[in-house]
Amino acid sequence: EEHEPGSDEELGGGVGQAEHDPAAPDRALGKGEVAPGDRLGRADSVPSVAAVAAQLGLQALTPLERQIVALKAQHPGYVLMFEVGYRFCFYGEDAATAAALLDIWAYRKQHLTTASVPTHRLEVHLTRLLQAGFKVGVVDQAETAARKKAGIGVSSRSGTFARKVSALYTRGSYVPSSDERTLSPSNQIVVICEPPNSSDASGVTVNLSLIALDTYSNSLVYDSWTDTSLRSELHARLSALAPVEVLVARRAGEAGSGSTGSIGLSRESALTVLLYAQPAPTAGTGVSLTEAGSEAAARLELLPREAFDLGAALELLAVDTDLEPHAVDDAGAERAAAAAVELPPGVGLALGALAQHLAGMVGEARCAG
């Protein structure tokens, strides 16, 4: 069924949302509903967007729901915030996450569970989700109601609004407004690399490399050192940098989200990292970094081993950002060649992983430096 621009289906208005009285939090909840703060532990029972689509089939869904299914499939692992009229809406497992973390109602509408926040509160709720360790995508309407009514735009006058992902963020890659930045002096993304066969014959000492990007100041620092079995030097660096996000390699053949066995570092290094960082939570569980560990815990992201690629680092160093479009000139090629000689091997691999991680982010707040 198609809906007119400005209808409740498109604007995400008060239908359903107004039915829920915050003054009566203990009322009986229907199927697919989650109370603010998930006081009754309902988040885990909400069906995901993919599960609903598989069960009912795409043809049974509304045009907006089909749009949601497609965008969710394109961005696995992200909590997506869809601009629908004057609100940003969450659907399926993301709605359960929002209800538990943002203290809002999640309720069944059409075939999907949904929750929403006002558009002017986007930055507030986006920050809360990121601080909890989730990866978040912002989906904007690509056309206005006025342009659509006039027949100007990419879709028909009576069809669903066109939407696109305008930004993808993690806790480290998001740069908030200057007012919010004053709450924290830095925003460090730290990449740790322990090249294979980097320990000595006794296994007591190991070679470690680290690169840290402060996305507030665009400053980059790196180091490479030999550490003891106590990993005291790694402790000292992580304590001094106080990262908000830590990137390490995933051990080959492991599918875990952040146990010692799934981290592609030696056991001593992995245990040290887990003192400062916690595995990223999964959408739909209502579990955040605050619940999993310390409120100040960094977000731990496991990258495929292939991401630690010296070629990606050299490509980044060779690009001249003053050229439009960004391109590689002779000076850039020489700069990359010099870096290949000067950078410790582990630092080069870590820089390649950082470059590929940031390349997956989009949006004005992404730090491309």
C-alpha positions as CSV (number, residue, x, y, z in Angstrom):
1,E,0.0,0.0,0.0
2,E,1.4,3.4,-1.0
3,H,1.0,6.4,1.3
4,E,0.7,10.1,0.5
5,P,3.6,12.3,1.5
6,G,2.8,13.7,5.0
7,S,0.8,10.7,6.0
8,D,1.3,9.0,9.4
9,E,3.2,6.2,7.6
10,E,5.7,8.6,6.2
11,L,5.9,11.2,8.9
12,G,6.1,8.7,11.8
13,G,3.7,10.9,13.7
14,G,1.8,10.3,16.9
15,V,-0.2,7.3,15.8
16,G,0.9,4.6,18.2
17,Q,3.4,6.8,20.1
18,A,0.7,8.8,21.7
19,E,-1.1,5.5,22.8
20,H,1.7,4.9,25.4
21,D,1.4,6.8,28.7
22,P,4.8,7.2,30.4
23,A,2.9,7.6,33.6
24,A,1.8,4.0,33.4
25,P,5.1,2.1,32.8
26,D,3.7,-1.2,34.2
27,R,0.8,-1.6,31.8
28,A,0.6,-4.9,29.9
29,L,2.9,-4.8,26.8
30,G,1.8,-6.2,23.5
31,K,3.8,-8.3,21.1
32,G,6.9,-6.5,19.8
33,E,6.7,-3.7,22.4
34,V,9.5,-2.6,24.8
35,A,9.0,-0.1,27.6
36,P,11.5,2.7,28.1
37,G,14.6,1.4,29.7
38,D,13.5,-2.2,29.0
39,R,12.3,-2.6,32.5
40,L,10.7,-5.9,31.7
41,G,13.6,-7.4,29.6
42,R,11.7,-7.5,26.4
43,A,14.5,-6.2,24.0
44,D,15.7,-9.7,23.2
45,S,12.3,-10.9,22.0
46,V,11.8,-8.2,19.3
47,P,12.1,-9.8,15.8
48,S,14.8,-8.3,13.6
49,V,14.0,-6.5,10.4
50,A,15.6,-9.4,8.4
51,A,13.6,-12.0,10.3
52,V,10.3,-10.2,9.6
53,A,11.1,-9.9,5.9
54,A,12.1,-13.6,5.7
55,Q,8.9,-14.7,7.4
56,L,6.4,-12.5,5.6
57,G,8.1,-11.9,2.3
58,L,8.9,-8.5,0.8
59,Q,5.6,-8.3,-1.1
60,A,3.7,-8.3,2.2
61,L,5.6,-5.3,3.5
62,T,4.8,-1.6,2.9
63,P,7.0,0.4,0.5
64,L,8.7,2.1,3.5
65,E,9.3,-1.3,5.2
66,R,10.9,-2.6,2.0
67,Q,13.1,0.4,2.0
68,I,14.1,-0.3,5.6
69,V,14.9,-3.9,4.8
70,A,17.1,-3.0,1.9
71,L,19.1,-0.4,3.8
72,K,19.5,-2.6,6.9
73,A,20.9,-5.4,4.6
74,Q,23.4,-3.0,3.1
75,H,24.7,-1.9,6.5
76,P,24.9,-5.0,8.8
77,G,26.0,-4.3,12.4
78,Y,24.8,-0.7,12.4
79,V,21.9,0.9,14.3
80,L,20.1,2.9,11.6
81,M,18.2,6.1,12.4
82,F,15.7,6.8,9.6
83,E,14.5,10.3,9.0
84,V,10.7,10.0,8.6
85,G,9.0,13.4,8.5
86,Y,9.9,15.3,11.7
87,R,11.4,12.3,13.6
88,F,14.2,9.8,13.4
89,C,12.9,6.3,13.6
90,F,14.4,3.0,14.6
91,Y,13.0,-0.3,13.4
92,G,13.2,-4.0,14.5
93,E,16.2,-4.8,16.6
94,D,17.3,-1.2,16.5
95,A,14.0,-0.1,18.1
96,A,14.6,-2.5,20.9
97,T,18.1,-1.1,21.4
98,A,16.7,2.5,21.4
99,A,14.0,1.7,23.9
100,A,16.5,0.1,26.3
101,L,19.2,2.8,26.0
102,L,17.3,6.0,25.2
103,D,14.3,5.5,27.5
104,I,11.7,5.7,24.8
105,W,8.8,3.4,23.9
106,A,9.2,0.8,21.2
107,Y,5.9,-0.4,19.8
108,R,4.5,-2.5,16.9
109,K,3.4,-0.5,13.8
110,Q,2.4,-2.3,10.6
111,H,4.8,-5.3,10.6
112,L,7.8,-3.9,12.4
113,T,8.6,-2.7,15.9
114,T,9.5,1.0,15.9
115,A,10.7,3.8,18.2
116,S,11.4,7.4,17.4
117,V,13.0,10.7,18.6
118,P,12.5,14.3,17.3
119,T,14.8,15.4,14.5
120,H,16.2,18.3,16.5
121,R,17.4,15.9,19.1
122,L,19.5,13.8,16.7
123,E,22.9,14.7,18.0
124,V,21.9,14.0,21.6
125,H,20.6,10.5,21.0
126,L,23.3,9.7,18.4
127,T,26.0,10.5,21.0
128,R,24.3,8.3,23.6
129,L,24.3,5.4,21.2
130,L,27.9,5.9,20.2
131,Q,29.0,6.3,23.8
132,A,27.3,2.9,24.5
133,G,29.5,1.3,21.8
134,F,27.1,0.9,18.9
135,K,27.9,1.7,15.3
136,V,25.3,4.1,14.1
137,G,24.1,5.1,10.6
138,V,22.0,8.2,9.8
139,V,19.5,7.8,7.0
140,D,18.2,11.1,5.6
141,Q,15.3,11.9,3.4
142,A,16.7,12.8,0.0
143,E,13.7,15.0,-0.9
144,T,11.3,17.3,0.9
145,A,7.5,17.0,1.1
146,A,7.1,20.3,-0.8
147,R,9.3,19.2,-3.7
148,K,7.7,15.8,-3.8
149,K,4.2,17.3,-3.9
150,A,5.3,19.5,-6.8
151,G,6.6,16.4,-8.6
152,I,10.3,17.5,-8.2
153,G,12.5,14.7,-7.1
154,V,13.8,11.2,-7.6
155,S,10.5,9.4,-6.8
156,S,6.9,9.9,-7.9
157,R,4.5,12.2,-6.2
158,S,2.6,9.4,-4.5
159,G,5.5,7.1,-3.7
160,T,7.7,6.7,-0.6
161,F,10.3,9.3,0.0
162,A,13.7,8.5,-1.3
163,R,16.2,8.0,1.4
164,K,20.0,7.5,1.6
165,V,22.6,6.8,4.3
166,S,24.3,10.2,4.8
167,A,26.6,9.2,7.7
168,L,28.1,6.1,9.3
169,Y,29.8,6.6,12.7
170,T,31.6,4.8,15.4
171,R,32.5,6.2,18.8
172,G,36.0,7.3,17.6
173,S,35.1,8.6,14.2
174,Y,32.3,10.9,15.3
175,V,33.3,14.5,15.8
176,P,30.5,16.4,17.6
177,S,29.9,20.1,17.7
178,S,32.5,22.3,19.4
179,D,30.3,22.7,22.5
180,E,30.2,18.9,23.1
181,R,33.9,18.6,22.4
182,T,34.7,20.7,25.5
183,L,33.5,17.7,27.6
184,S,36.5,15.7,26.5
185,P,39.9,17.1,25.5
186,S,40.7,14.3,23.0
187,N,39.1,11.5,21.0
188,Q,41.7,8.8,20.3
189,I,41.3,5.9,18.0
190,V,44.2,3.4,18.8
191,V,45.3,0.6,16.5
192,I,47.5,-2.1,18.0
193,C,49.5,-4.4,15.8
194,E,51.5,-7.5,16.9
195,P,53.0,-9.0,13.7
196,P,53.0,-12.8,13.5
197,N,56.1,-14.4,14.9
198,S,57.1,-11.2,16.7
199,S,57.9,-12.8,20.0
200,D,61.4,-14.2,20.9
201,A,62.2,-17.9,21.2
202,S,61.2,-18.0,24.9
203,G,57.9,-16.2,24.2
204,V,58.7,-13.8,27.1
205,T,59.1,-10.6,25.0
206,V,57.1,-9.4,22.0
207,N,57.3,-6.6,19.4
208,L,54.3,-4.3,19.5
209,S,53.3,-1.3,17.4
210,L,50.7,1.3,18.0
211,I,49.2,4.2,16.1
212,A,46.8,6.7,17.6
213,L,44.6,9.3,15.8
214,D,42.9,12.1,17.8
215,T,39.9,12.9,15.6
216,Y,39.4,16.2,17.5
217,S,42.8,17.7,16.6
218,N,43.7,15.5,13.6
219,S,47.0,14.6,15.3
220,L,48.6,11.3,14.7
221,V,51.2,9.6,16.9
222,Y,52.9,6.2,16.6
223,D,55.3,3.9,18.4
224,S,57.0,0.6,18.2
225,W,58.6,-1.2,21.0
226,T,59.6,-4.5,22.6
227,D,57.5,-5.4,25.7
228,T,57.9,-7.9,28.5
229,S,55.5,-10.7,29.5
230,L,53.8,-8.2,31.9
231,R,53.0,-5.9,28.9
232,S,53.9,-2.9,31.2
233,E,54.7,-0.7,28.2
234,L,51.4,-1.4,26.5
235,H,49.6,-0.7,29.8
236,A,51.5,2.7,30.1
237,R,50.6,3.7,26.5
238,L,46.9,2.8,26.7
239,S,46.6,4.5,30.1
240,A,48.2,7.7,28.8
241,L,46.2,7.8,25.5
242,A,42.8,6.9,27.2
243,P,41.3,5.8,23.8
244,V,37.6,5.8,23.0
245,E,38.1,3.1,20.4
246,V,40.7,0.3,20.0
247,L,41.2,-1.6,16.8
248,V,43.0,-5.0,16.7
249,A,43.1,-7.9,14.3
250,R,40.7,-10.8,14.6
251,R,42.2,-14.2,15.0
252,A,41.9,-16.3,11.8
253,G,38.9,-18.6,11.9
254,E,37.4,-17.0,15.0
255,A,33.9,-15.5,14.9
256,G,33.7,-14.2,18.5
257,S,33.2,-10.5,19.2
258,G,36.0,-9.9,21.6
259,S,37.0,-12.8,23.8
260,T,40.6,-13.4,24.5
261,G,40.6,-16.3,21.9
262,S,39.1,-14.2,19.1
263,I,41.6,-11.3,19.4
264,G,44.5,-11.7,17.0
265,L,47.2,-10.9,19.6
266,S,49.1,-13.0,22.1
267,R,47.2,-14.0,25.2
268,E,49.1,-11.5,27.4
269,S,48.5,-8.6,24.9
270,A,44.8,-9.5,24.5
271,L,44.2,-9.6,28.3
272,T,45.9,-6.1,28.6
273,V,43.7,-4.7,25.8
274,L,40.5,-6.0,27.5
275,L,41.4,-4.0,30.6
276,Y,40.9,-0.8,28.6
277,A,38.3,-1.8,26.0
278,Q,35.1,-3.8,25.8
279,P,33.7,-5.7,22.8
280,A,31.1,-3.7,20.9
281,P,27.5,-4.6,21.9
282,T,25.0,-6.2,19.5
283,A,21.8,-4.3,18.4
284,G,18.6,-5.6,19.9
285,T,20.1,-6.9,23.2
286,G,20.0,-3.6,25.1
287,V,23.5,-4.3,26.4
288,S,25.9,-1.3,26.3
289,L,29.6,-0.8,27.1
290,T,28.4,0.8,30.4
291,E,26.7,-2.5,31.4
292,A,29.5,-4.7,30.0
293,G,32.3,-2.9,31.8
294,S,33.4,0.5,33.0
295,E,31.6,3.6,31.8
296,A,34.9,4.9,30.5
297,A,35.7,1.6,28.6
298,A,36.8,2.1,25.0
299,R,35.0,0.4,22.2
300,L,36.8,-2.7,20.9
301,E,36.6,-3.5,17.2
302,L,38.0,-6.6,15.7
303,L,39.2,-6.1,12.1
304,P,40.0,-8.8,9.6
305,R,43.7,-9.6,9.4
306,E,43.7,-8.5,5.7
307,A,42.9,-4.9,6.9
308,F,46.5,-4.7,8.3
309,D,47.9,-3.9,4.9
310,L,51.0,-1.8,4.2
311,G,49.7,-1.0,0.7
312,A,46.7,0.8,2.1
313,A,49.0,2.9,4.3
314,L,51.3,3.8,1.4
315,E,48.2,4.7,-0.7
316,L,47.0,7.0,2.1
317,L,50.4,8.7,2.4
318,A,50.7,9.2,-1.3
319,V,47.4,11.1,-1.7
320,D,47.7,14.9,-2.0
321,T,44.6,16.2,-0.3
322,D,45.2,19.7,-1.9
323,L,44.4,18.3,-5.3
324,E,40.8,18.1,-6.5
325,P,39.8,15.4,-6.8
326,H,42.3,13.8,-4.3
327,A,45.0,12.2,-6.4
328,V,48.6,10.9,-6.3
329,D,51.3,13.1,-7.7
330,D,55.0,12.6,-8.0
331,A,55.6,14.2,-4.6
332,G,53.1,11.9,-3.0
333,A,54.7,8.8,-4.5
334,E,58.1,10.0,-3.2
335,R,56.5,10.6,0.2
336,A,55.1,7.2,0.3
337,A,58.4,5.6,-0.7
338,A,60.2,7.4,2.1
339,A,57.6,6.4,4.6
340,A,58.0,2.8,3.6
341,V,61.6,3.0,4.6
342,E,61.2,5.1,7.8
343,L,58.1,3.6,9.4
344,P,58.6,0.5,11.5
345,P,56.8,-2.4,9.8
346,G,54.2,-2.9,12.5
347,V,53.3,0.8,12.4
348,G,52.8,0.7,8.7
349,L,50.4,-2.3,9.1
350,A,48.5,-0.4,11.8
351,L,48.2,2.7,9.6
352,G,46.8,0.6,6.8
353,A,44.2,-0.8,9.2
354,L,43.3,2.7,10.4
355,A,43.0,4.0,6.8
356,Q,40.7,1.1,5.8
357,H,38.5,1.5,8.9
358,L,38.0,5.3,8.3
359,A,37.4,4.7,4.6
360,G,34.2,2.8,5.6
361,M,32.9,5.9,7.4
362,V,30.8,8.5,5.6
363,G,29.5,11.9,6.7
364,E,30.7,15.4,7.3
365,A,32.0,14.5,10.8
366,R,34.2,11.8,9.5
367,C,37.9,12.5,10.1
368,A,39.6,12.0,6.8
369,G,43.0,13.2,8.0
